[in-house]
Amino acid sequence: MIQEKMYEKIQFLKRQGYSKGKITSELEIDGKTAAKYYAMSEGEFRAYRKEHMFRDK
């Protein structure tokens, strides 16, 4: 599930100077998730979240 709070936490830690690896261990999340949100701008995150809001089964 795509959570705005997770994105915000990662971006906050990024602004504080944390590396992707440190964020991964600090938040106990997968490295790929941390890297993806670390690289996204807020506009990119909003578009990504909108695109993936609903799943087709």
GROMACS elastic network, one bead per residue, 0.5 to 0.9 nm:
[ bonds ]
;  ai    aj funct       b0    kb
    1    52     6  0.88670   500
    1    53     6  0.83776   500
    2     6     6  0.80599   500
    2     7     6  0.85358   500
    2    48     6  0.89498   500
    2    49     6  0.64824   500
    2    52     6  0.78363   500
    2    53     6  0.76510   500
    3     6     6  0.54458   500
    3     7     6  0.66891   500
    3     8     6  0.88577   500
    3    49     6  0.83485   500
    4     7     6  0.51077   500
    4     8     6  0.61330   500
    4     9     6  0.86164   500
    4    45     6  0.85360   500
    4    46     6  0.89039   500
    4    49     6  0.84911   500
    5     9     6  0.60722   500
    5    10     6  0.85857   500
    6     9     6  0.51189   500
    6    10     6  0.62135   500
    6    11     6  0.86006   500
    6    27     6  0.88450   500
    6    37     6  0.83609   500
    7    10     6  0.52309   500
    7    11     6  0.61641   500
    7    12     6  0.85431   500
    7    34     6  0.85807   500
    7    37     6  0.58123   500
    7    38     6  0.78658   500
    7    40     6  0.88148   500
    7    42     6  0.88188   500
    7    45     6  0.79537   500
    8    11     6  0.51220   500
    8    12     6  0.59916   500
    8    13     6  0.85915   500
    8    37     6  0.88881   500
    9    12     6  0.50749   500
    9    13     6  0.62135   500
    9    14     6  0.85254   500
    9    27     6  0.85367   500
   10    13     6  0.52147   500
   10    14     6  0.60755   500
   10    15     6  0.86928   500
   10    18     6  0.89926   500
   10    20     6  0.86731   500
   10    23     6  0.68067   500
   10    24     6  0.89548   500
   10    27     6  0.84465   500
   10    34     6  0.69660   500
   10    37     6  0.68209   500
   10    38     6  0.62567   500
   11    15     6  0.62217   500
   11    16     6  0.86227   500
   11    37     6  0.75936   500
   11    38     6  0.63077   500
   11    40     6  0.88817   500
   12    15     6  0.52105   500
   12    16     6  0.63775   500
   12    17     6  0.89360   500
   13    17     6  0.64824   500
   13    18     6  0.54896   500
   13    19     6  0.82648   500
   13    23     6  0.68679   500
   14    17     6  0.51835   500
   14    18     6  0.51393   500
   14    19     6  0.68217   500
   14    20     6  0.78427   500
   14    23     6  0.79651   500
   14    38     6  0.70586   500
   15    18     6  0.73882   500
   18    21     6  0.80762   500
   18    22     6  0.59791   500
   18    23     6  0.62687   500
   19    22     6  0.51784   500
   19    23     6  0.62009   500
   19    24     6  0.85821   500
   20    23     6  0.51008   500
   20    24     6  0.61174   500
   20    25     6  0.87923   500
   20    31     6  0.74544   500
   20    34     6  0.62807   500
   20    35     6  0.61816   500
   20    38     6  0.71288   500
   21    24     6  0.50362   500
   21    25     6  0.64256   500
   21    26     6  0.85413   500
   21    31     6  0.70608   500
   21    34     6  0.81655   500
   21    35     6  0.86929   500
   22    25     6  0.52757   500
   22    26     6  0.59115   500
   22    27     6  0.85236   500
   23    27     6  0.59294   500
   23    28     6  0.79186   500
   23    29     6  0.81912   500
   23    31     6  0.85960   500
   23    34     6  0.69423   500
   24    27     6  0.55732   500
   24    28     6  0.55561   500
   24    29     6  0.52597   500
   24    30     6  0.63490   500
   24    31     6  0.56199   500
   24    32     6  0.89161   500
   24    33     6  0.84063   500
   24    34     6  0.60000   500
   24    35     6  0.86305   500
   25    29     6  0.69236   500
   25    30     6  0.86692   500
   25    31     6  0.86249   500
   26    29     6  0.81469   500
   27    34     6  0.89909   500
   29    32     6  0.85262   500
   29    33     6  0.69224   500
   29    34     6  0.69255   500
   30    33     6  0.53670   500
   30    34     6  0.64675   500
   30    35     6  0.87741   500
   31    34     6  0.50777   500
   31    35     6  0.60577   500
   31    36     6  0.85278   500
   32    35     6  0.50942   500
   32    36     6  0.60505   500
   32    37     6  0.86657   500
   33    36     6  0.51710   500
   33    37     6  0.62700   500
   33    38     6  0.83154   500
   34    37     6  0.54360   500
   34    38     6  0.57811   500
   34    39     6  0.85874   500
   35    39     6  0.62347   500
   35    40     6  0.87909   500
   36    39     6  0.55254   500
   36    40     6  0.65187   500
   37    40     6  0.51706   500
   37    41     6  0.82162   500
   37    45     6  0.75869   500
   38    41     6  0.82912   500
   40    43     6  0.79050   500
   40    44     6  0.56879   500
   40    45     6  0.59526   500
   41    44     6  0.51479   500
   41    45     6  0.61947   500
   41    46     6  0.87168   500
   42    45     6  0.50157   500
   42    46     6  0.62178   500
   42    47     6  0.86957   500
   43    46     6  0.51708   500
   43    47     6  0.62942   500
   43    48     6  0.85733   500
   44    47     6  0.51748   500
   44    48     6  0.60346   500
   44    49     6  0.85083   500
   45    48     6  0.50051   500
   45    49     6  0.59648   500
   45    50     6  0.84576   500
   46    49     6  0.51517   500
   46    50     6  0.61010   500
   46    51     6  0.85541   500
   47    50     6  0.51477   500
   47    51     6  0.61068   500
   47    52     6  0.86492   500
   48    51     6  0.51309   500
   48    52     6  0.61815   500
   48    53     6  0.83953   500
   49    52     6  0.51916   500
   49    53     6  0.56722   500
   50    53     6  0.52498   500
   50    54     6  0.83337   500
   51    54     6  0.77224   500
   52    55     6  0.68327   500
